[in-house]
Structure formats: structure tokens, C-alpha cells
Amino acid sequence: MWHCLNASVSPSQILPATVAAILHPEFDVSDAQAVLSLVDIAALQINIGRRLGPVVGSCLQDVVFPSFGLSPELAQEYVSTLSQCEKKRQLVRYLQDFLLRVRSAY
């Protein structure tokens, strides 16, 4: 579906992996190392979104989020926030809040 020049790993592999990492039960958003990982994940997602545009949102909403049992409303909010974030710190703060809400709901 996606093609990246000079890349051995495609965004279609990276996006699900980044979401899986942050949703892992042992991922602790209060841990300093986890926060550093969130910074890297935010940077990856922002850059993929900039390069590939709306197809990233479609992939997250139609494939990635449903595969983790997350609601369409959460997927829409996530995609909207991702598309509006200019700086990775903004997305990191959102991801921290997102994770707390997702975990409290389940």
C-alpha cells in the first residue's frame, strides 16, 4: 500500500508498532525512559504524517485502531490531533493524556 524510497521498513509497519508500543500494559507514562520513547514515537508519527498526508489518518482509523479494539471516536480524535500538531512536544502531551484515558476506560 505504501512505498518509501530508500527504506527497508515501511510506514505500514511503523504505525502499528508505535501504537502497540504505547498501548503495551507495561508502558509507564510516568517513567522517564517511556517519555523519551514518546518523544521518538511522536516525531516518527508527525514525520510520516507530513510525508504521506491523509493516508496516515485513514490507516490509523481504518486498520490500526480497530486492531487494538479502540473506538472510532478515539481514532478520529487521535488522527485530528496528529494532523494539527506542529511540534512533537504537543503530541507527546496529547499521547500522555490519551494513554491515561484509554487505560482508565479499560
ZIKAPE-V840413 format. One record per residue. RES is the residue in one letter. PHI is phi as a letter, one per 20 degrees, with the letter a starting at -180 (none if undefined). PSI is psi in whole degrees, -180 to 180 (999 if undefined). D_LAST is the distance of its C-alpha to the last C-alpha in Angstrom with 2 decimals. Layout:
BEGIN
RES|PHI|PSI|D_LAST, RES|PHI|PSI|D_LAST
END
This chain:
BEGIN
M|none|-44|31.91, W|d|149|32.23, H|c|127|35.15, C|d|126|35.50, L|f|139|38.99, N|l|32|39.64, A|c|136|36.12, S|e|-12|35.30, V|c|131|31.54, S|e|159|30.46, P|g|-28|27.79, S|f|-16|26.29, Q|e|-36|25.53, I|f|-46|24.68, L|g|-53|22.08, P|f|-36|19.70, A|f|-39|20.45, T|f|-39|19.67, V|f|-42|16.25, A|f|-40|15.59, A|f|-47|16.93, I|f|-24|14.77, L|e|-7|11.48, H|g|135|12.83, P|g|-27|11.14, E|e|0|14.58, F|f|112|15.07, D|d|107|15.69, V|f|-10|16.40, S|e|-7|18.68, D|e|135|20.84, A|f|-40|23.98, Q|f|-37|24.06, A|f|-37|20.57, V|f|-41|21.80, L|f|-39|24.84, S|f|-39|22.82, L|f|-38|21.01, V|f|-45|24.56, D|f|-43|25.64, I|f|-44|22.72, A|f|-44|23.35, A|f|-44|27.04, L|f|-49|26.58, Q|f|-41|24.47, I|f|-46|26.88, N|f|-40|29.88, I|f|-43|28.72, G|f|-41|27.99, R|f|-40|31.46, R|f|-39|33.20, L|d|-11|31.66, G|m|-143|30.77, P|f|-22|28.90, V|f|-28|28.39, V|f|-47|25.66, G|f|-42|23.68, S|f|-43|24.33, C|f|-46|23.23, L|f|-46|19.90, Q|f|-40|19.29, D|e|-24|20.85, V|c|-57|20.13, V|f|-56|17.83, F|f|-45|14.73, P|g|-33|14.92, S|f|-20|15.39, F|d|7|11.94, G|m|22|10.44, L|e|147|10.10, S|f|155|11.74, P|f|-32|15.45, E|f|-43|15.21, L|f|-40|13.23, A|f|-44|15.75, Q|f|-44|18.60, E|f|-45|17.76, Y|f|-49|17.48, V|f|-42|20.72, S|f|-45|22.46, T|f|-45|21.77, L|g|-42|22.84, S|f|-22|25.98, Q|e|-16|26.93, C|f|124|26.54, E|e|-30|29.97, K|d|143|29.20, K|f|-30|26.69, R|f|-36|26.06, Q|f|-45|24.78, L|f|-36|22.26, V|f|-46|21.32, R|f|-42|20.60, Y|f|-45|18.50, L|f|-40|16.54, Q|f|-48|15.93, D|f|-44|14.69, F|g|-48|12.63, L|f|-42|10.84, L|f|-40|10.29, R|f|-43|8.90, V|f|-44|6.58, R|f|-33|5.37, S|f|-23|5.59, A|e|-19|3.82, Y|d|999|0.00
END
